[in-house]
Amino acid sequence: MGFLKIKKTKQTKNQEFFVINEFKVPKVYENDFIDYYKTNIELLVSHKGNIDCRFFRLKEEGPIITYMSIIGWENEESLRNAKIEIDYIGRKTGLDVLDFKDKHDIEVIHRIFTEVQVL
C-alpha cells in the first residue's frame, strides 16, 4: 500500500494552511483504521476550502504501522470551519474521532503548518 492522493488544483498562496497528522496504528487495527480514515477524509475533501489531501504509509513494517496525512486548506478560516463541521457530523453519526482513537489504541501527532516560499 502506498499513498492515497486526492488533489484539487489551486494556485499556491502564502496563507494556505496544512494539517499534518501522523498516526501510529497497531497492525491488528490497520484495516479498521483505513476504513475509518476513508470515511472521514471524504467529508473533509468535500468541504469548501480544501485544496489537497495526501495519505502516506511508512515503508517499514512492525507491530505498529505509521501513517501520515497532509491536508491543505485555502486559509485558516476554511480549516476552522471544516473542523467544526466534521466534529458536528461525527457526534451526530457516531463517527467520533477520539472514541475511535482510544478504542483502537492509535497515537496521533497533530500539527498545523503554513507554507514558506523559498523558491
C-alpha positions as CSV (number, residue, x, y, z in Angstrom):
1,M,0.0,0.0,0.0
2,G,1.5,3.4,-1.0
3,F,-0.5,6.5,-0.5
4,L,-3.9,7.9,-1.2
5,K,-3.9,11.2,-3.0
6,I,-6.9,13.5,-3.6
7,K,-5.8,16.7,-5.4
8,K,-7.7,19.9,-6.2
9,T,-5.8,22.4,-8.3
10,K,-5.3,25.8,-6.8
11,Q,-2.6,28.5,-7.0
12,T,-0.1,28.4,-4.1
13,K,-0.6,31.3,-1.7
14,N,1.4,32.2,1.5
15,Q,-1.8,32.0,3.6
16,E,-2.5,28.3,2.9
17,F,-2.6,26.0,5.9
18,F,-1.6,22.4,6.0
19,V,-2.6,19.9,8.7
20,I,0.0,17.2,9.0
21,N,-1.1,14.2,11.1
22,E,1.0,11.2,12.0
23,F,-0.9,8.1,13.1
24,K,0.7,5.2,15.0
25,V,-1.7,2.3,14.4
26,P,-1.4,-1.2,15.9
27,K,-1.2,-3.6,12.9
28,V,-4.2,-5.6,14.3
29,Y,-6.3,-2.4,13.7
30,E,-4.9,-1.4,10.4
31,N,-7.9,-2.3,8.3
32,D,-10.3,-0.7,10.7
33,F,-8.2,2.5,10.6
34,I,-8.1,2.6,6.8
35,D,-11.9,2.2,6.6
36,Y,-12.5,4.9,9.2
37,Y,-10.0,7.3,7.7
38,K,-11.6,7.0,4.2
39,T,-15.0,7.9,5.7
40,N,-13.6,10.9,7.4
41,I,-11.4,12.1,4.5
42,E,-14.4,12.0,2.1
43,L,-16.1,14.5,4.4
44,L,-13.0,16.7,4.6
45,V,-12.2,16.9,0.9
46,S,-15.8,17.8,0.1
47,H,-15.6,20.8,2.4
48,K,-15.2,24.3,0.9
49,G,-11.6,25.5,1.1
50,N,-9.9,22.1,0.9
51,I,-7.2,22.2,-1.7
52,D,-5.2,19.0,-1.3
53,C,-5.2,15.7,0.6
54,R,-2.4,13.1,0.7
55,F,-2.2,9.9,2.8
56,F,1.1,8.0,3.2
57,R,2.2,4.8,4.9
58,L,5.7,4.3,6.2
59,K,7.5,1.6,4.3
60,E,8.9,-0.1,7.4
61,E,6.7,-2.8,8.9
62,G,6.3,-3.9,12.5
63,P,3.6,-4.3,15.2
64,I,2.9,-0.5,14.8
65,I,2.2,0.9,11.4
66,T,2.9,4.6,10.8
67,Y,0.6,6.7,8.5
68,M,0.8,10.4,7.7
69,S,-1.8,12.6,6.2
70,I,-1.2,16.1,4.7
71,I,-4.4,18.1,4.2
72,G,-4.2,21.6,2.6
73,W,-6.7,24.4,3.2
74,E,-7.1,27.8,1.4
75,N,-6.8,29.6,4.7
76,E,-7.2,29.3,8.4
77,E,-10.9,30.0,8.3
78,S,-11.6,27.1,5.9
79,L,-9.7,24.8,8.2
80,R,-11.6,26.0,11.3
81,N,-15.0,25.7,9.6
82,A,-14.2,22.2,8.4
83,K,-13.2,21.1,11.9
84,I,-16.4,22.4,13.3
85,E,-18.5,20.7,10.7
86,I,-16.6,17.4,10.9
87,D,-16.9,17.4,14.8
88,Y,-20.6,18.0,14.5
89,I,-21.1,15.3,11.9
90,G,-19.0,12.9,14.0
91,R,-21.1,13.4,17.1
92,K,-24.3,13.1,15.1
93,T,-23.4,10.0,13.2
94,G,-21.3,8.3,15.8
95,L,-18.0,8.7,13.9
96,D,-16.3,10.2,17.0
97,V,-12.6,10.5,16.3
98,L,-11.4,10.5,19.9
99,D,-13.5,7.5,20.7
100,F,-12.2,5.6,17.7
101,K,-8.6,6.5,18.5
102,D,-8.9,5.4,22.1
103,K,-10.7,2.1,21.3
104,H,-8.0,1.2,18.7
105,D,-5.0,2.4,20.7
106,I,-4.0,4.9,18.0
107,E,-1.5,7.6,18.7
108,V,-2.0,10.8,16.8
109,I,0.5,13.7,16.4
110,H,-1.4,16.7,15.0
111,R,0.3,19.8,13.7
112,I,-0.7,22.8,11.6
113,F,1.8,24.5,9.2
114,T,1.8,27.4,6.9
115,E,3.8,27.3,3.7
116,V,7.1,29.1,3.5
117,Q,8.0,30.3,0.0
118,V,11.7,29.6,-0.7
119,L,11.7,29.2,-4.5
